[in-house]
Amino acid sequence: MRTINLLLLAVCGLLIFSYSCNSRIVENKKEETIPVTPRNTQITPANAYNDLFLDTSDVAAFIAKQKLDDTLANRIRSFYNARNYEFAWFDSQGLNEQAYGFRSLYDYSVDTSESNKSLEYRLNAMMTGDSDSAASPRDPNLVKTELQLTQRLINYYLNIDPDKSIEALEHAVPAMKGEIMKTAAAVIDDKHKDEVNPTYSALVKSLKQYMDITKKGGWDTIVVEKKKRYKKGDSTALIGWVKRRLLATGEYPDKDTTIVFNDGLENAVRVFEGTHGHTPRGIITDTLLREMNIPAIQLVERMLVNLERMRWAPPTPEGRVILVNIPEFALHVRNGKNREFDMPVVVGKEGKSTTMFSGKLNQIVFSPYWNLPNSIVREEILPAMARNRNYLTKKNMEVTGERKGLPVIRQLPGKDNPLGKVKFLFPNSFNIYFHDTNQKYLFDRDQRAFSHGCIRLGDPVRLADYLLADDSNWTPEKIDSAMNTGKEKYVKIKDPVPVLITYYTVWVDEGGILQFREDIYDHDAYTVRKLFTDPK
């Protein structure tokens, strides 16, 4: 998988890059000068992807202060001229999805020990909500971060492929809204689509199917009746509507569109349930009907949003890797092309969203303490302590110090510890990790967004056994003992394993099956409004 194509999809006419591609930058290697792209005044606050704009003097001052050479200076000028000085990495809500995506890609692909430490500190603060900076184009802290990220993107890009057209770099981050169907057509017709990554190109094929369905008028809305559940043997007009709906997308291959709930429809409903994150039962519910009634053009929207995300995904490594897709509520362990095992997970609930990022799992902690985050201490523990002076003792918790005016509290190992018997660390800016849980019943649910942000594992013992399988000191029996001693113990992983956390609500799985999941954090809905002039 080629990293450069994961990062930069140079597509003229693509909605997210919908402005003119006529102003091509060509490097003159003999004279070592780079012509600057003319300013694209077609981009305005009314049609821009991000709703913040830089002052040209800010860019000029940054170039002068950083004492950039002419080549890099001209690339930065060209980058912002092509965007009409629209911010690339921020909108009025803060850092955008591309900023998170590039941070993850950069951290995964580059030795960050030599990175700009002040930039890393600011990004951490902005991404974890600890920054007081408002998302204002006049905020010097925000402007500096914006321009340093662009400088980092340029350097990253040139290190990978210095001979690649700079046009791809200028179009790496969405700049202008476009019409949904024109965007879909541009993606399908793009001659570079198969160079991005297999996940991307597979979803493009499904995009064509749903675009064709949309052109034909989509499907009729199923008129929901008073009855809430339908099973095999039922007979009602709604059954005929469901058959025609599933016939349109291929789940129901039969030509029988009568009003009888037959074996063929039961199988089709099971397929639909499975591809939408529900336990296959072959029963039509009001939840399934709502999902069947989503218009085809809205599914085209969602595919385009997820294709944009996929462009920033780090390359999947050749060896062992742990993949977690948040809306899927699933963890996948792979070794190259080999599928090791999968397990269900519980992710952060709404408002405490588990974030997209990458890291390396390098430690296991048996019988862990739970060090409570400041937010939980402030919002939950202090009020409980005010109501009951014995609250900490009752919960097997203790105070170990004070930080920023708040007590530092931890919960001792034991049966009531929400981390369960083991946790798995992969250092990251968000203090997110994998762990066991004492609430096993949560894994029986289809929708599993309940935690404070960390990721609970359905089978932590299996992951521990897998990670320590090549360490003769850690037999399954010793692992079981360490998990139940009640004494915290850290164990280093000899060969740290990459962890990739993603947020895909539409994708094609390893079996070539198109999958849909709920947009649990409303990321899709927000991005749709930014990307399209005609959101549905």
C-alpha positions as CSV (number, residue, x, y, z in Angstrom):
1,M,0.0,0.0,0.0
2,R,1.5,3.3,-1.0
3,T,1.5,5.9,1.7
4,I,1.6,8.9,-0.6
5,N,-1.6,7.7,-2.3
6,L,-3.2,7.2,1.1
7,L,-2.6,10.8,1.9
8,L,-3.0,12.7,-1.3
9,L,-5.6,12.0,-4.0
10,A,-5.0,14.5,-6.8
11,V,-8.4,14.7,-8.4
12,C,-9.4,17.7,-10.5
13,G,-13.1,18.2,-10.5
14,L,-13.7,16.3,-7.3
15,L,-16.2,18.1,-5.1
16,I,-13.8,18.5,-2.3
17,F,-11.3,19.8,-4.7
18,S,-13.9,21.3,-7.0
19,Y,-12.1,24.5,-8.1
20,S,-10.1,24.8,-11.3
21,C,-7.1,22.5,-11.9
22,N,-5.8,24.7,-14.7
23,S,-3.2,26.5,-12.5
24,R,-0.7,23.7,-12.2
25,I,2.5,24.2,-10.3
26,V,5.6,22.8,-12.1
27,E,8.9,22.7,-10.4
28,N,11.7,24.1,-12.6
29,K,14.6,22.0,-11.4
30,K,17.2,23.8,-13.4
31,E,16.4,27.2,-11.9
32,E,15.0,25.7,-8.7
33,T,12.1,28.1,-8.7
34,I,8.5,27.3,-8.1
35,P,5.7,29.4,-9.8
36,V,3.0,30.4,-7.4
37,T,-0.5,29.3,-8.2
38,P,-2.8,32.3,-8.8
39,R,-5.3,33.1,-6.1
40,N,-8.6,31.2,-6.5
41,T,-11.2,33.8,-5.8
42,Q,-14.0,31.4,-6.6
43,I,-13.8,30.2,-3.0
44,T,-15.9,32.4,-0.7
45,P,-17.2,32.1,2.8
46,A,-20.5,31.0,1.3
47,N,-19.0,27.9,-0.5
48,A,-15.9,27.1,1.5
49,Y,-15.4,23.8,3.2
50,N,-14.0,25.5,6.4
51,D,-15.5,28.8,7.6
52,L,-12.3,30.5,8.6
53,F,-10.0,32.6,6.5
54,L,-6.4,33.8,7.0
55,D,-5.1,37.2,6.4
56,T,-2.4,37.2,3.7
57,S,-0.2,39.2,6.1
58,D,-0.2,36.3,8.5
59,V,1.2,33.9,5.9
60,A,3.8,36.5,4.9
61,A,4.8,37.1,8.5
62,F,5.1,33.3,9.2
63,I,7.4,32.8,6.1
64,A,9.6,35.7,7.2
65,K,9.8,34.6,10.9
66,Q,10.6,31.0,10.0
67,K,13.2,32.2,7.4
68,L,11.9,29.7,4.9
69,D,13.8,29.1,1.7
70,D,12.1,30.3,-1.6
71,T,11.0,26.8,-2.5
72,L,9.1,26.1,0.7
73,A,7.9,29.7,0.9
74,N,6.4,29.5,-2.6
75,R,4.8,26.1,-1.9
76,I,3.0,27.6,1.2
77,R,1.9,30.7,-0.8
78,S,0.6,28.4,-3.6
79,F,-1.2,26.1,-1.0
80,Y,-3.1,29.1,0.4
81,N,-3.6,30.9,-2.9
82,A,-5.3,27.7,-4.2
83,R,-7.7,27.9,-1.2
84,N,-8.1,31.7,-1.3
85,Y,-6.5,31.7,2.1
86,E,-9.2,29.5,3.7
87,F,-7.9,27.6,6.7
88,A,-7.0,24.0,5.9
89,W,-6.9,22.5,9.4
90,F,-9.5,24.5,11.4
91,D,-13.1,25.6,11.2
92,S,-15.1,27.6,13.7
93,Q,-15.5,24.5,15.9
94,G,-11.8,23.8,16.1
95,L,-9.5,21.3,14.5
96,N,-11.2,19.5,11.6
97,E,-11.3,15.8,10.6
98,Q,-8.3,16.3,8.3
99,A,-6.2,17.7,11.1
100,Y,-7.0,14.6,13.2
101,G,-6.3,12.4,10.2
102,F,-3.0,14.0,9.3
103,R,-1.9,13.9,13.0
104,S,-2.6,10.2,13.1
105,L,-0.9,9.5,9.8
106,Y,2.1,11.6,10.7
107,D,2.5,10.0,14.2
108,Y,2.3,6.5,12.6
109,S,4.6,7.2,9.7
110,V,7.3,9.5,11.1
111,D,9.8,9.3,13.9
112,T,8.2,12.1,16.0
113,S,11.0,12.3,18.5
114,E,12.5,15.1,16.4
115,S,9.2,16.8,15.8
116,N,8.3,20.4,16.7
117,K,7.6,19.9,20.5
118,S,5.6,23.2,20.9
119,L,3.4,22.2,18.0
120,E,2.8,18.8,19.5
121,Y,1.9,20.4,22.8
122,R,-0.6,22.7,21.2
123,L,-2.2,19.9,19.2
124,N,-2.5,17.8,22.3
125,A,-4.2,20.6,24.1
126,M,-6.6,21.4,21.2
127,M,-7.5,17.7,20.6
128,T,-8.1,16.9,24.3
129,G,-10.1,20.0,25.1
130,D,-7.5,21.5,27.4
131,S,-6.9,24.5,25.3
132,D,-8.5,27.9,26.0
133,S,-8.0,29.1,22.5
134,A,-11.1,30.1,20.7
135,A,-11.5,29.0,17.0
136,S,-10.9,32.5,15.7
137,P,-8.9,33.5,12.7
138,R,-7.4,36.3,14.7
139,D,-6.1,34.0,17.4
140,P,-2.3,34.0,16.9
141,N,-2.0,30.6,18.6
142,L,-4.5,29.1,16.2
143,V,-2.9,30.8,13.1
144,K,0.6,29.6,14.1
145,T,-0.7,26.0,14.5
146,E,-2.5,26.2,11.1
147,L,0.6,27.3,9.3
148,Q,2.9,24.9,11.0
149,L,0.6,22.0,10.1
150,T,0.7,23.1,6.5
151,Q,4.5,23.3,6.6
152,R,4.6,19.8,8.1
153,L,2.3,18.5,5.4
154,I,4.5,19.9,2.6
155,N,7.7,18.5,4.2
156,Y,6.0,15.1,4.7
157,Y,4.7,15.1,1.1
158,L,8.1,16.0,-0.4
159,N,10.0,13.5,1.7
160,I,7.7,10.7,0.3
161,D,7.7,11.7,-3.4
162,P,9.5,15.0,-4.3
163,D,8.8,14.5,-8.0
164,K,5.1,14.2,-7.6
165,S,3.0,17.1,-8.9
166,I,2.5,19.8,-6.3
167,E,-1.1,20.0,-7.5
168,A,-1.9,17.0,-5.4
169,L,-0.6,18.7,-2.3
170,E,-2.7,21.8,-2.9
171,H,-5.8,19.7,-3.2
172,A,-5.1,17.4,-0.3
173,V,-7.5,19.1,2.1
174,P,-11.1,19.9,0.9
175,A,-11.5,23.6,0.0
176,M,-14.9,24.1,-1.6
177,K,-18.4,22.6,-1.4
178,G,-19.8,20.8,-4.4
179,E,-23.0,19.0,-5.6
180,I,-23.4,15.5,-4.3
181,M,-23.9,13.7,-7.7
182,K,-21.2,15.7,-9.5
183,T,-18.8,14.7,-6.7
184,A,-19.8,11.1,-6.9
185,A,-19.3,11.1,-10.6
186,A,-15.8,12.7,-10.3
187,V,-14.8,10.1,-7.7
188,I,-16.0,7.2,-9.9
189,D,-14.3,8.6,-13.0
190,D,-11.0,9.4,-11.2
191,K,-8.1,7.6,-12.9
192,H,-6.2,7.5,-9.6
193,K,-8.9,5.9,-7.5
194,D,-7.3,2.4,-7.4
195,E,-4.0,3.9,-6.2
196,V,-5.3,5.1,-2.9
197,N,-5.8,1.8,-1.0
198,P,-7.9,-1.4,-1.4
199,T,-10.5,-0.2,1.1
200,Y,-11.0,3.0,-0.8
201,S,-11.3,1.4,-4.2
202,A,-13.7,-1.2,-2.9
203,L,-16.0,1.5,-1.6
204,V,-15.9,3.4,-4.8
205,K,-17.4,0.4,-6.6
206,S,-20.3,0.4,-4.1
207,L,-20.6,4.1,-4.6
208,K,-21.3,3.5,-8.3
209,Q,-24.1,1.0,-7.5
210,Y,-25.8,3.5,-5.2
211,M,-25.3,6.4,-7.5
212,D,-27.0,4.4,-10.3
213,I,-29.9,3.6,-7.9
214,T,-30.2,7.3,-7.1
215,K,-30.3,8.2,-10.8
216,K,-33.2,5.9,-11.3
217,G,-35.1,7.6,-8.5
218,G,-34.0,5.5,-5.5
219,W,-36.6,3.5,-3.7
220,D,-40.0,4.2,-2.4
221,T,-40.5,5.0,1.2
222,I,-42.0,2.1,3.2
223,V,-45.2,3.2,4.8
224,V,-44.8,2.0,8.4
225,E,-47.9,0.4,10.0
226,K,-48.9,0.2,13.6
227,K,-47.5,-3.2,14.1
228,K,-43.8,-3.0,15.3
229,R,-42.5,-6.5,14.4
230,Y,-42.9,-8.8,11.4
231,K,-41.7,-12.4,11.0
232,K,-42.0,-15.2,8.6
233,G,-45.6,-16.1,7.9
234,D,-47.0,-12.6,8.3
235,S,-49.0,-11.2,5.4
236,T,-49.5,-7.4,4.9
237,A,-48.9,-4.7,2.3
238,L,-45.7,-3.6,4.1
239,I,-44.1,-6.9,3.3
240,G,-44.3,-6.2,-0.4
241,W,-42.7,-2.8,0.1
242,V,-39.8,-4.3,2.1
243,K,-39.2,-7.0,-0.7
244,R,-39.0,-4.3,-3.3
245,R,-36.7,-2.2,-1.1
246,L,-34.3,-5.1,-0.5
247,L,-34.5,-6.1,-4.2
248,A,-33.2,-2.7,-5.2
249,T,-29.9,-3.1,-3.2
250,G,-29.5,-6.9,-3.9
251,E,-30.3,-8.4,-0.5
252,Y,-33.5,-10.0,-1.8
253,P,-32.8,-11.7,-5.1
254,D,-36.3,-13.3,-5.6
255,K,-38.8,-12.0,-8.1
256,D,-41.7,-12.7,-5.7
257,T,-42.8,-9.3,-4.4
258,T,-46.1,-10.5,-2.9
259,I,-47.2,-9.5,0.6
260,V,-46.3,-12.8,2.2
261,F,-43.2,-13.0,4.5
262,N,-41.5,-16.0,2.9
263,D,-38.2,-17.8,3.5
264,G,-36.5,-15.7,0.9
265,L,-37.4,-12.5,2.7
266,E,-36.3,-13.9,6.0
267,N,-32.9,-14.6,4.6
268,A,-32.8,-11.1,3.0
269,V,-33.7,-9.5,6.3
270,R,-30.9,-11.5,8.0
271,V,-28.4,-10.2,5.5
272,F,-29.6,-6.6,6.0
273,E,-29.4,-6.9,9.8
274,G,-25.9,-8.3,9.5
275,T,-24.7,-5.5,7.3
276,H,-26.2,-2.8,9.5
277,G,-24.7,-4.0,12.8
278,H,-27.7,-5.9,14.2
279,T,-27.8,-9.5,15.4
280,P,-29.4,-11.4,12.4
281,R,-32.8,-12.7,13.6
282,G,-34.8,-12.4,10.3
283,I,-37.4,-10.2,12.0
284,I,-38.5,-6.8,10.6
285,T,-38.5,-4.1,13.3
286,D,-39.2,-0.4,13.3
287,T,-35.5,0.1,13.7
288,L,-34.8,-1.8,10.5
289,L,-37.6,0.0,8.6
290,R,-36.1,3.4,9.6
291,E,-32.8,2.2,8.1
292,M,-34.4,0.8,5.0
293,N,-36.1,4.2,4.5
294,I,-32.9,6.2,4.4
295,P,-32.9,7.6,0.8
296,A,-30.3,6.3,-1.6
297,I,-28.8,9.8,-2.1
298,Q,-28.1,10.1,1.6
299,L,-26.2,6.8,1.5
300,V,-24.2,8.3,-1.4
301,E,-23.4,11.2,0.8
302,R,-22.2,9.0,3.6
303,M,-20.0,7.0,1.2
304,L,-18.3,10.2,0.0
305,V,-17.7,11.3,3.6
306,N,-16.1,8.0,4.4
307,L,-14.0,8.0,1.3
308,E,-12.6,11.3,2.4
309,R,-11.6,9.7,5.7
310,M,-10.0,6.8,4.0
311,R,-7.6,9.1,2.2
312,W,-5.9,10.0,5.5
313,A,-5.7,6.4,6.9
314,P,-2.2,5.2,7.7
315,P,-1.0,2.2,5.7
316,T,-1.8,-1.1,7.2
317,P,1.5,-2.7,8.3
318,E,2.7,-6.0,6.9
319,G,3.0,-7.7,10.4
320,R,0.7,-7.8,13.4
321,V,-1.8,-5.0,13.8
322,I,-4.8,-4.3,15.9
323,L,-7.7,-2.5,14.2
324,V,-10.7,-0.9,15.9
325,N,-13.5,0.7,14.0
326,I,-15.5,2.7,16.5
327,P,-19.0,2.6,14.8
328,E,-18.6,-1.1,14.2
329,F,-18.0,-1.8,18.0
330,A,-15.3,-4.3,16.9
331,L,-11.6,-5.1,17.3
332,H,-9.8,-7.0,14.7
333,V,-6.3,-8.6,15.1
334,R,-4.5,-9.2,11.8
335,N,-1.0,-10.5,10.9
336,G,-0.4,-9.4,7.3
337,K,-3.2,-10.9,5.3
338,N,-4.0,-13.4,8.0
339,R,-7.1,-12.9,10.1
340,E,-6.1,-13.8,13.7
341,F,-9.3,-13.1,15.6
342,D,-12.1,-10.5,16.2
343,M,-13.9,-9.4,19.3
344,P,-16.7,-7.0,20.3
345,V,-15.8,-3.8,22.1
346,V,-17.6,-1.0,24.0
347,V,-16.5,2.5,23.0
348,G,-17.0,6.0,24.3
349,K,-20.6,7.2,24.6
350,E,-21.9,10.4,23.0
351,G,-20.1,13.5,24.4
352,K,-17.1,11.5,25.5
353,S,-16.2,10.3,22.0
354,T,-13.4,7.8,21.5
355,T,-11.1,9.6,19.0
356,M,-9.5,8.5,15.7
357,F,-5.8,8.0,16.1
358,S,-2.9,5.4,15.9
359,G,-0.4,4.2,18.4
360,K,1.7,1.2,19.4
361,L,0.6,-1.3,22.1
362,N,3.7,-1.7,24.2
363,Q,2.5,-2.6,27.8
364,I,0.0,-4.9,29.5
365,V,-1.0,-4.0,33.1
366,F,-2.4,-6.9,35.2
367,S,-4.7,-6.2,38.2
368,P,-4.6,-2.4,37.3
369,Y,-5.5,0.6,39.5
370,W,-8.0,2.9,37.9
371,N,-6.6,6.4,37.9
372,L,-9.6,8.6,37.6
373,P,-9.5,11.4,35.0
374,N,-9.9,14.9,36.3
375,S,-13.2,15.2,34.4
376,I,-14.7,12.3,36.2
377,V,-13.4,13.4,39.6
378,R,-14.9,16.9,39.0
379,E,-18.2,15.9,37.5
380,E,-19.0,12.6,39.3
381,I,-16.8,11.9,42.3
382,L,-16.7,15.2,44.1
383,P,-20.6,15.5,44.1
384,A,-20.8,11.9,45.4
385,M,-18.3,12.6,48.1
386,A,-20.3,15.7,49.1
387,R,-23.4,13.5,49.5
388,N,-21.6,10.6,51.3
389,R,-18.4,11.1,53.3
390,N,-17.7,7.3,53.1
391,Y,-18.1,7.2,49.3
392,L,-14.4,6.6,48.5
393,T,-14.1,3.7,51.1
394,K,-17.3,2.2,49.8
395,K,-16.0,2.3,46.2
396,N,-12.5,1.0,47.2
397,M,-10.9,4.3,46.2
398,E,-8.1,6.3,47.7
399,V,-6.7,9.9,47.4
400,T,-3.0,9.9,46.4
401,G,-2.4,13.6,46.0
402,E,-3.7,16.9,44.5
403,R,-3.5,18.3,41.0
404,K,-4.9,21.6,39.7
405,G,-7.0,22.0,42.8
406,L,-8.6,18.6,42.5
407,P,-7.8,15.4,44.5
408,V,-5.9,12.7,42.6
409,I,-8.0,9.6,43.1
410,R,-7.5,6.0,42.1
411,Q,-9.6,2.8,42.6
412,L,-7.8,-0.2,43.9
413,P,-7.7,-3.5,41.9
414,G,-10.6,-5.7,42.6
415,K,-14.0,-7.0,41.3
416,D,-15.6,-3.5,41.3
417,N,-12.8,-1.9,39.4
418,P,-14.2,-0.8,36.0
419,L,-10.9,-1.6,34.2
420,G,-11.5,-5.3,35.2
421,K,-8.4,-7.5,35.5
422,V,-6.2,-6.1,32.8
423,K,-5.5,-3.1,30.6
424,F,-3.4,-2.6,27.5
425,L,-1.5,0.6,26.9
426,F,-0.6,2.3,23.6
427,P,0.6,5.8,24.5
428,N,-1.4,8.6,22.9
429,S,-2.5,12.2,23.4
430,F,-6.0,11.2,24.5
431,N,-5.0,8.8,27.3
432,I,-7.1,6.1,25.7
433,Y,-6.4,2.4,26.2
434,F,-8.0,-1.1,26.0
435,H,-9.2,-2.7,29.1
436,D,-11.3,-5.5,30.7
437,T,-14.6,-4.6,32.3
438,N,-16.8,-5.7,35.2
439,Q,-19.9,-5.0,33.1
440,K,-19.9,-8.0,30.8
441,Y,-23.6,-7.6,30.0
442,L,-22.9,-4.6,27.7
443,F,-21.5,-6.9,25.1
444,D,-24.9,-8.5,24.6
445,R,-26.2,-5.3,23.0
446,D,-25.9,-4.3,19.3
447,Q,-25.2,-0.6,20.2
448,R,-22.2,-0.4,22.5
449,A,-21.3,3.2,23.2
450,F,-21.2,3.4,26.9
451,S,-17.7,4.1,28.3
452,H,-16.0,7.3,29.2
453,G,-13.7,7.1,26.2
454,C,-11.5,4.1,26.6
455,I,-12.3,0.9,24.8
456,R,-13.6,-2.2,26.7
457,L,-12.7,-5.6,25.3
458,G,-15.1,-8.5,25.0
459,D,-12.2,-11.0,25.4
460,P,-9.2,-9.4,27.1
461,V,-7.7,-12.8,28.1
462,R,-7.4,-13.8,24.5
463,L,-5.6,-10.6,23.6
464,A,-3.2,-11.0,26.5
465,D,-2.5,-14.6,25.6
466,Y,-1.9,-13.5,21.9
467,L,0.5,-10.6,22.8
468,L,2.6,-12.7,25.2
469,A,2.5,-16.0,23.2
470,D,6.2,-15.5,22.2
471,D,7.3,-14.9,25.8
472,S,8.0,-18.2,27.6
473,N,7.8,-16.4,30.9
474,W,4.1,-15.8,30.4
475,T,2.1,-19.0,30.1
476,P,-1.7,-18.8,30.1
477,E,-1.7,-20.0,33.7
478,K,0.7,-17.2,34.8
479,I,-1.4,-14.7,32.9
480,D,-4.5,-15.9,34.7
481,S,-2.7,-15.7,38.1
482,A,-1.5,-12.1,37.4
483,M,-5.0,-11.0,36.5
484,N,-6.4,-12.2,39.8
485,T,-3.7,-11.4,42.4
486,G,-5.0,-7.9,43.1
487,K,-1.5,-6.6,42.8
488,E,-0.8,-4.3,39.9
489,K,2.0,-5.5,37.5
490,Y,3.3,-3.9,34.3
491,V,4.6,-6.2,31.5
492,K,6.4,-4.8,28.4
493,I,5.6,-6.2,25.0
494,K,8.8,-7.4,23.3
495,D,7.6,-6.2,19.8
496,P,5.0,-3.4,20.2
497,V,1.9,-3.9,18.0
498,P,0.5,-1.0,15.9
499,V,-3.0,0.0,16.9
500,L,-5.2,1.8,14.3
501,I,-8.5,3.5,15.6
502,T,-10.9,4.5,12.8
503,Y,-14.3,5.9,12.4
504,Y,-15.9,4.4,9.3
505,T,-19.7,4.3,9.1
506,V,-19.6,2.8,5.6
507,W,-17.0,0.4,4.3
508,V,-16.5,-2.8,2.4
509,D,-15.4,-5.7,4.6
510,E,-12.8,-8.3,3.9
511,G,-15.4,-10.5,2.3
512,G,-16.4,-7.8,-0.2
513,I,-19.7,-7.0,1.7
514,L,-20.8,-3.4,2.0
515,Q,-21.3,-2.5,5.6
516,F,-23.3,0.4,7.2
517,R,-23.2,1.6,10.8
518,E,-24.9,4.3,12.8
519,D,-23.1,7.7,12.9
520,I,-22.9,7.5,16.7
521,Y,-21.0,10.8,17.2
522,D,-22.7,12.7,14.3
523,H,-19.3,13.1,12.5
524,D,-20.9,12.2,9.2
525,A,-23.8,14.7,9.6
526,Y,-21.4,17.5,10.4
527,T,-19.0,16.8,7.5
528,V,-21.9,16.5,5.0
529,R,-22.9,20.1,5.8
530,K,-19.3,21.2,5.1
531,L,-18.8,19.2,1.9
532,F,-22.0,19.7,-0.1
533,T,-24.0,22.6,-1.5
534,D,-27.1,20.4,-1.5
535,P,-27.0,18.2,1.6
536,K,-30.0,15.8,1.8
